[in-house]
Amino acid sequence: MIVFAGSIMGPLIALIAMNDKSVICDHRNIIELRSAQQGGMEIIDANWIRQRLTGQRGELADLARAMGVKPDVVTKILKGERRVQPAEMPAVKSHLERSAEPPVDEITQRLLENIPKLTVQERGLLLAAAIGMIAQHPDEET
């Protein structure tokens, strides 16, 4: 299954990433790329990135760090002056999908930070207590 693709060096060469393998195709198999795109593949480009940006302060700098480039490179991509390079696509996709996850509340964050400090026995007790508390909740759809 094709996960994402993007063009490099003009419209006649494209990178297709399939699971853990990447395939570079040229004009001879651009038809395969179009077919894959029609099959629901995501194209990582400026539009794809813009749709996932939230407008938070420092977001573009964070994306640049994840890509391993300077912040002005991200700006050039968004302006259409530069394309996302094949080697950058997995980092872009991973970073922006991770950023889309809802923020964790403070109590949950503190709990997650402290669980590794507990012994295995203490974690077992914490788990049993959590299961006991959940069992007492009124029936809810999950």
Beta strands, then each sheet from edge to edge (+ up, - down):
strand 1: 2-8
strand 2: 13-18
strand 3: 21-25
strand 4: 42-43
sheet 1: 3+ 2- 1+ 4+
end
